[in-house]
Amino acid sequence: MKKFLMLWIAIIGWMAGGTLQPCVVTMGYKTKPNEPYIFADDSGIYADVYGEALARIGCQLKIVRMPKLRIIQKMKKGEIDIYPAFGFTQERASFAFFIPSHIDHRNVLVTRKEYPEITSFEQLIAHRPTLLKEIGGFSPLDGIPAKRFEATGVNIDKKMQLLLRKRIDAFSYKERTINYYLKQHPQVVSQVRIHRNFFPKKIRRHTLGFSRFSPYASDKYNPLFDASLPISEGNLPMILDPKSVAGRFAGALKEMEEDGTIETIYDRYRIKER
């Protein structure tokens, strides 16, 4: 009986100790900055938005930087919890939940100043442009028949250099990033044209990936799942439990958009849409 009591006390103590462990959610991101979403020092929109959402549920955000493939491998092991701007695929659904990020991304077309306003793919094709082919990357312009300049590891600085040196004639990029870049490099403003009506004005709502194997995530049966339909983002057999840390984090992000906090964070970087 005495041994049983000692064992029970030890179990209670272990459980109590476990509950006192800090809630630290780890976000992984590739090593190159993507300003203003994430800077070299890890600050930026991602840190501000996700850090605030986690703080609202009593957690902290930790950011680690490494190649994306390593981050995905660690997500599969539950060693990294979050990857931002993580779109749905059936393969990814095996190890990640997809949570609305409430951070919007809208693409724009960028050319040199001598180009007139371009509002359609047909108009762009008529100029017979040289476009960028990002090795291992993706661009909304990939389907356009055009001469290609191949490059790897191309960030906003490199794309702008290629454009101004006339290696390429146009590229697409996230509007908020372009806005921020031009504010930081005012000498470029007179040399480029931003075609804000080239892509549909509808804002693309991205999802973030949250590891299914994270200690902060748990799932539950989806009562709306239809086994006769293909697996899709809206038709999964198991969904995120809203009571888990990950589920509460998703709720905090939604609350932040509704109460205006996310828009306030955008204003902090002076990149509010024109």
C-alpha positions as a Markdown table, in Angstrom:
| # | Residue | x | y | z |
|---|---|---|---|---|
| 1 | Met | 0.0 | 0.0 | 0.0 |
| 2 | Lys | 2.8 | 2.4 | 0.9 |
| 3 | Lys | 4.6 | 1.6 | -2.4 |
| 4 | Phe | 1.3 | 2.3 | -4.2 |
| 5 | Leu | 0.9 | 5.6 | -2.5 |
| 6 | Met | 4.5 | 6.6 | -3.3 |
| 7 | Leu | 4.0 | 5.7 | -6.9 |
| 8 | Trp | 0.7 | 7.6 | -7.1 |
| 9 | Ile | 2.4 | 10.7 | -5.5 |
| 10 | Ala | 5.2 | 10.4 | -8.1 |
| 11 | Ile | 2.7 | 10.2 | -11.0 |
| 12 | Ile | 0.8 | 13.3 | -9.7 |
| 13 | Gly | 4.1 | 15.2 | -9.3 |
| 14 | Trp | 5.2 | 14.2 | -12.8 |
| 15 | Met | 1.8 | 15.3 | -14.2 |
| 16 | Ala | 2.0 | 18.6 | -12.3 |
| 17 | Gly | 5.5 | 19.2 | -13.6 |
| 18 | Gly | 4.3 | 18.6 | -17.1 |
| 19 | Thr | 1.6 | 21.1 | -16.9 |
| 20 | Leu | 4.1 | 23.7 | -15.8 |
| 21 | Gln | 6.2 | 23.3 | -18.9 |
| 22 | Pro | 6.0 | 26.5 | -21.1 |
| 23 | Cys | 3.9 | 26.3 | -24.2 |
| 24 | Val | 6.4 | 27.2 | -27.0 |
| 25 | Val | 5.2 | 26.7 | -30.5 |
| 26 | Thr | 8.0 | 26.5 | -33.1 |
| 27 | Met | 7.7 | 28.0 | -36.6 |
| 28 | Gly | 10.2 | 27.0 | -39.3 |
| 29 | Tyr | 11.1 | 29.2 | -42.2 |
| 30 | Lys | 13.7 | 29.0 | -45.0 |
| 31 | Thr | 16.9 | 30.9 | -44.5 |
| 32 | Lys | 16.3 | 33.7 | -47.0 |
| 33 | Pro | 14.3 | 36.7 | -45.8 |
| 34 | Asn | 10.9 | 37.5 | -47.3 |
| 35 | Glu | 10.4 | 41.1 | -46.3 |
| 36 | Pro | 8.2 | 42.4 | -44.7 |
| 37 | Tyr | 6.8 | 39.0 | -43.8 |
| 38 | Ile | 10.1 | 37.8 | -42.2 |
| 39 | Phe | 13.4 | 39.6 | -42.0 |
| 40 | Ala | 16.9 | 38.2 | -41.5 |
| 41 | Asp | 16.5 | 38.7 | -37.7 |
| 42 | Asp | 13.1 | 36.8 | -37.7 |
| 43 | Ser | 11.1 | 39.9 | -37.1 |
| 44 | Gly | 8.2 | 40.8 | -39.4 |
| 45 | Ile | 4.5 | 40.2 | -40.1 |
| 46 | Tyr | 4.7 | 36.5 | -39.4 |
| 47 | Ala | 6.4 | 37.0 | -36.0 |
| 48 | Asp | 4.0 | 39.8 | -35.0 |
| 49 | Val | 0.8 | 38.1 | -36.1 |
| 50 | Tyr | 1.5 | 34.6 | -35.0 |
| 51 | Gly | 3.3 | 35.8 | -31.8 |
| 52 | Glu | 0.2 | 37.8 | -30.8 |
| 53 | Ala | -2.2 | 34.9 | -31.6 |
| 54 | Leu | -0.1 | 32.5 | -29.5 |
| 55 | Ala | 0.2 | 35.1 | -26.6 |
| 56 | Arg | -3.6 | 35.3 | -26.5 |
| 57 | Ile | -3.8 | 31.6 | -25.7 |
| 58 | Gly | -0.8 | 31.6 | -23.2 |
| 59 | Cys | 1.9 | 30.4 | -25.6 |
| 60 | Gln | 5.1 | 31.8 | -27.1 |
| 61 | Leu | 6.5 | 31.7 | -30.6 |
| 62 | Lys | 9.9 | 30.4 | -31.4 |
| 63 | Ile | 11.3 | 30.8 | -35.0 |
| 64 | Val | 14.0 | 28.6 | -36.5 |
| 65 | Arg | 15.6 | 29.0 | -40.0 |
| 66 | Met | 16.7 | 26.2 | -42.2 |
| 67 | Pro | 16.0 | 24.9 | -45.8 |
| 68 | Lys | 12.4 | 24.2 | -46.4 |
| 69 | Leu | 12.9 | 20.4 | -47.1 |
| 70 | Arg | 14.5 | 20.1 | -43.6 |
| 71 | Ile | 11.6 | 21.9 | -42.1 |
| 72 | Ile | 9.1 | 19.6 | -43.7 |
| 73 | Gln | 11.0 | 16.5 | -42.5 |
| 74 | Lys | 10.9 | 17.9 | -39.0 |
| 75 | Met | 7.2 | 18.7 | -39.3 |
| 76 | Lys | 6.7 | 15.0 | -40.1 |
| 77 | Lys | 8.4 | 14.2 | -36.8 |
| 78 | Gly | 6.5 | 16.8 | -34.8 |
| 79 | Glu | 9.8 | 18.7 | -34.1 |
| 80 | Ile | 8.6 | 21.8 | -35.9 |
| 81 | Asp | 5.0 | 22.9 | -35.5 |
| 82 | Ile | 4.3 | 25.6 | -38.1 |
| 83 | Tyr | 5.2 | 26.5 | -41.6 |
| 84 | Pro | 3.5 | 29.7 | -42.9 |
| 85 | Ala | 2.0 | 29.9 | -46.4 |
| 86 | Phe | 1.6 | 26.2 | -46.7 |
| 87 | Gly | -0.9 | 25.1 | -49.3 |
| 88 | Phe | -2.9 | 21.9 | -49.4 |
| 89 | Thr | -1.8 | 18.8 | -51.2 |
| 90 | Gln | -2.9 | 15.2 | -50.4 |
| 91 | Glu | 0.7 | 14.3 | -49.5 |
| 92 | Arg | 1.0 | 17.2 | -47.1 |
| 93 | Ala | -2.4 | 16.4 | -45.5 |
| 94 | Ser | -0.7 | 13.2 | -44.2 |
| 95 | Phe | 1.4 | 15.2 | -41.8 |
| 96 | Ala | -0.2 | 18.7 | -41.5 |
| 97 | Phe | -3.4 | 20.5 | -40.7 |
| 98 | Phe | -4.2 | 23.5 | -42.8 |
| 99 | Ile | -5.2 | 26.6 | -40.8 |
| 100 | Pro | -6.4 | 29.9 | -42.4 |
| 101 | Ser | -3.4 | 32.2 | -41.8 |
| 102 | His | -5.5 | 35.4 | -42.1 |
| 103 | Ile | -2.5 | 37.0 | -43.7 |
| 104 | Asp | -3.3 | 38.0 | -47.3 |
| 105 | His | -1.2 | 37.6 | -50.3 |
| 106 | Arg | -2.0 | 39.3 | -53.6 |
| 107 | Asn | 0.3 | 39.2 | -56.6 |
| 108 | Val | 1.2 | 42.0 | -59.0 |
| 109 | Leu | 3.1 | 42.2 | -62.2 |
| 110 | Val | 6.4 | 44.2 | -62.3 |
| 111 | Thr | 8.0 | 45.6 | -65.5 |
| 112 | Arg | 10.3 | 48.4 | -66.4 |
| 113 | Lys | 8.8 | 51.8 | -66.7 |
| 114 | Glu | 8.7 | 51.9 | -70.5 |
| 115 | Tyr | 6.0 | 49.2 | -70.6 |
| 116 | Pro | 2.4 | 50.5 | -70.8 |
| 117 | Glu | -0.3 | 49.4 | -68.4 |
| 118 | Ile | -0.8 | 45.6 | -68.8 |
| 119 | Thr | -4.1 | 44.1 | -67.5 |
| 120 | Ser | -4.2 | 40.7 | -69.1 |
| 121 | Phe | -2.1 | 37.7 | -70.0 |
| 122 | Glu | -2.8 | 38.3 | -73.7 |
| 123 | Gln | -1.4 | 41.9 | -73.5 |
| 124 | Leu | 1.8 | 40.6 | -71.8 |
| 125 | Ile | 2.2 | 37.8 | -74.4 |
| 126 | Ala | 1.9 | 40.5 | -77.2 |
| 127 | His | 5.1 | 42.2 | -75.9 |
| 128 | Arg | 7.0 | 38.9 | -76.4 |
| 129 | Pro | 8.7 | 39.2 | -73.0 |
| 130 | Thr | 11.6 | 37.3 | -71.5 |
| 131 | Leu | 10.3 | 35.8 | -68.2 |
| 132 | Leu | 12.1 | 34.2 | -65.3 |
| 133 | Lys | 12.2 | 30.4 | -64.9 |
| 134 | Glu | 12.9 | 29.7 | -61.3 |
| 135 | Ile | 14.7 | 26.4 | -60.9 |
| 136 | Gly | 12.8 | 24.5 | -58.2 |
| 137 | Gly | 10.3 | 27.4 | -57.8 |
| 138 | Phe | 6.9 | 28.4 | -58.9 |
| 139 | Ser | 5.5 | 31.5 | -60.5 |
| 140 | Pro | 2.0 | 32.5 | -61.6 |
| 141 | Leu | 3.6 | 33.3 | -65.0 |
| 142 | Asp | 4.9 | 29.8 | -65.6 |
| 143 | Gly | 2.1 | 28.9 | -68.0 |
| 144 | Ile | 2.8 | 31.9 | -70.3 |
| 145 | Pro | 4.5 | 31.0 | -73.6 |
| 146 | Ala | 7.7 | 33.1 | -73.6 |
| 147 | Lys | 11.5 | 33.0 | -73.7 |
| 148 | Arg | 12.9 | 32.1 | -70.3 |
| 149 | Phe | 15.9 | 33.2 | -68.3 |
| 150 | Glu | 16.8 | 30.4 | -65.8 |
| 151 | Ala | 18.0 | 31.2 | -62.3 |
| 152 | Thr | 18.0 | 29.6 | -58.8 |
| 153 | Gly | 17.6 | 31.1 | -55.4 |
| 154 | Val | 15.9 | 34.3 | -56.7 |
| 155 | Asn | 14.7 | 36.7 | -54.1 |
| 156 | Ile | 13.1 | 40.2 | -54.6 |
| 157 | Asp | 16.5 | 41.9 | -54.9 |
| 158 | Lys | 17.8 | 39.5 | -57.5 |
| 159 | Lys | 14.5 | 39.7 | -59.5 |
| 160 | Met | 14.7 | 43.5 | -59.5 |
| 161 | Gln | 18.3 | 43.4 | -60.6 |
| 162 | Leu | 17.5 | 41.0 | -63.5 |
| 163 | Leu | 14.7 | 43.3 | -64.5 |
| 164 | Leu | 16.7 | 46.5 | -64.5 |
| 165 | Arg | 19.6 | 44.9 | -66.3 |
| 166 | Lys | 17.1 | 43.7 | -69.0 |
| 167 | Arg | 17.8 | 40.0 | -68.5 |
| 168 | Ile | 14.0 | 39.6 | -67.9 |
| 169 | Asp | 11.1 | 41.9 | -68.9 |
| 170 | Ala | 8.6 | 41.1 | -66.2 |
| 171 | Phe | 8.1 | 39.1 | -63.0 |
| 172 | Ser | 5.3 | 38.6 | -60.5 |
| 173 | Tyr | 5.6 | 39.1 | -56.7 |
| 174 | Lys | 3.5 | 39.6 | -53.6 |
| 175 | Glu | 2.1 | 43.1 | -53.5 |
| 176 | Arg | 2.9 | 43.8 | -49.9 |
| 177 | Thr | 6.5 | 42.8 | -50.5 |
| 178 | Ile | 6.8 | 45.0 | -53.6 |
| 179 | Asn | 5.3 | 47.9 | -51.7 |
| 180 | Tyr | 7.8 | 47.5 | -48.9 |
| 181 | Tyr | 10.7 | 47.1 | -51.2 |
| 182 | Leu | 9.9 | 50.3 | -53.1 |
| 183 | Lys | 9.7 | 52.2 | -49.8 |
| 184 | Gln | 13.1 | 50.9 | -48.9 |
| 185 | His | 14.6 | 51.6 | -52.3 |
| 186 | Pro | 13.0 | 54.9 | -53.5 |
| 187 | Gln | 15.6 | 55.2 | -56.3 |
| 188 | Val | 13.9 | 52.2 | -58.1 |
| 189 | Val | 10.4 | 53.7 | -58.1 |
| 190 | Ser | 11.0 | 55.8 | -61.3 |
| 191 | Gln | 12.4 | 52.8 | -63.1 |
| 192 | Val | 9.6 | 50.3 | -62.7 |
| 193 | Arg | 5.9 | 50.0 | -63.3 |
| 194 | Ile | 3.6 | 48.0 | -61.0 |
| 195 | His | 0.7 | 46.5 | -62.8 |
| 196 | Arg | -1.8 | 46.2 | -60.0 |
| 197 | Asn | -4.7 | 45.1 | -62.3 |
| 198 | Phe | -2.9 | 42.3 | -64.0 |
| 199 | Phe | -4.0 | 39.6 | -61.6 |
| 200 | Pro | -7.6 | 39.4 | -60.2 |
| 201 | Lys | -8.2 | 41.8 | -57.3 |
| 202 | Lys | -9.5 | 39.0 | -55.2 |
| 203 | Ile | -7.2 | 38.5 | -52.2 |
| 204 | Arg | -5.6 | 35.1 | -51.9 |
| 205 | Arg | -6.2 | 33.7 | -48.5 |
| 206 | His | -3.3 | 31.4 | -47.6 |
| 207 | Thr | -3.2 | 28.6 | -45.1 |
| 208 | Leu | -0.4 | 27.8 | -42.7 |
| 209 | Gly | 0.7 | 24.2 | -42.0 |
| 210 | Phe | 0.5 | 22.9 | -38.5 |
| 211 | Ser | 2.1 | 19.5 | -37.9 |
| 212 | Arg | -0.3 | 16.7 | -37.1 |
| 213 | Phe | 2.5 | 15.2 | -35.0 |
| 214 | Ser | 3.0 | 18.3 | -32.9 |
| 215 | Pro | 2.4 | 17.8 | -29.1 |
| 216 | Tyr | 0.1 | 20.9 | -29.5 |
| 217 | Ala | -2.2 | 19.4 | -32.1 |
| 218 | Ser | -4.9 | 16.7 | -31.9 |
| 219 | Asp | -7.6 | 15.6 | -34.4 |
| 220 | Lys | -11.1 | 14.5 | -34.3 |
| 221 | Tyr | -13.5 | 12.7 | -36.7 |
| 222 | Asn | -15.0 | 15.0 | -39.3 |
| 223 | Pro | -18.8 | 14.4 | -39.3 |
| 224 | Leu | -19.0 | 16.1 | -42.7 |
| 225 | Phe | -16.5 | 13.7 | -44.4 |
| 226 | Asp | -17.9 | 12.1 | -47.5 |
| 227 | Ala | -16.0 | 8.9 | -48.4 |
| 228 | Ser | -17.5 | 8.8 | -51.9 |
| 229 | Leu | -15.7 | 12.1 | -52.7 |
| 230 | Pro | -12.0 | 12.6 | -53.3 |
| 231 | Ile | -9.8 | 13.7 | -50.4 |
| 232 | Ser | -9.5 | 17.5 | -50.5 |
| 233 | Glu | -8.9 | 20.4 | -48.2 |
| 234 | Gly | -12.7 | 20.6 | -47.4 |
| 235 | Asn | -13.2 | 16.8 | -47.3 |
| 236 | Leu | -10.8 | 15.1 | -44.8 |
| 237 | Pro | -11.8 | 12.2 | -42.5 |
| 238 | Met | -10.0 | 13.8 | -39.5 |
| 239 | Ile | -9.9 | 17.5 | -38.7 |
| 240 | Leu | -8.2 | 19.7 | -36.2 |
| 241 | Asp | -9.7 | 19.6 | -32.7 |
| 242 | Pro | -10.6 | 23.2 | -31.8 |
| 243 | Lys | -9.8 | 22.5 | -28.1 |
| 244 | Ser | -6.2 | 21.7 | -28.8 |
| 245 | Val | -3.5 | 24.4 | -28.7 |
| 246 | Ala | -3.4 | 24.4 | -32.5 |
| 247 | Gly | -7.2 | 24.8 | -32.6 |
| 248 | Arg | -7.2 | 27.6 | -30.1 |
| 249 | Phe | -4.4 | 29.3 | -32.1 |
| 250 | Ala | -6.6 | 29.1 | -35.2 |
| 251 | Gly | -9.4 | 30.7 | -33.2 |
| 252 | Ala | -7.1 | 33.5 | -32.0 |
| 253 | Leu | -6.0 | 34.3 | -35.6 |
| 254 | Lys | -9.7 | 34.6 | -36.7 |
| 255 | Glu | -10.4 | 36.9 | -33.7 |
| 256 | Met | -7.4 | 39.1 | -34.6 |
| 257 | Glu | -8.7 | 39.6 | -38.1 |
| 258 | Glu | -12.2 | 40.4 | -36.8 |
| 259 | Asp | -11.0 | 42.9 | -34.1 |
| 260 | Gly | -8.6 | 44.7 | -36.5 |
| 261 | Thr | -5.3 | 43.6 | -34.9 |
| 262 | Ile | -3.9 | 42.2 | -38.2 |
| 263 | Glu | -4.7 | 45.4 | -40.1 |
| 264 | Thr | -2.9 | 47.4 | -37.3 |
| 265 | Ile | 0.1 | 45.1 | -37.8 |
| 266 | Tyr | 0.1 | 45.8 | -41.5 |
| 267 | Asp | 0.1 | 49.5 | -40.8 |
| 268 | Arg | 3.1 | 49.1 | -38.6 |
| 269 | Tyr | 5.1 | 48.3 | -41.6 |
| 270 | Arg | 3.5 | 51.1 | -43.6 |
| 271 | Ile | 2.4 | 48.8 | -46.4 |
| 272 | Lys | -1.3 | 49.3 | -46.3 |
| 273 | Glu | -2.9 | 48.8 | -49.7 |
| 274 | Arg | -3.2 | 51.9 | -51.8 |
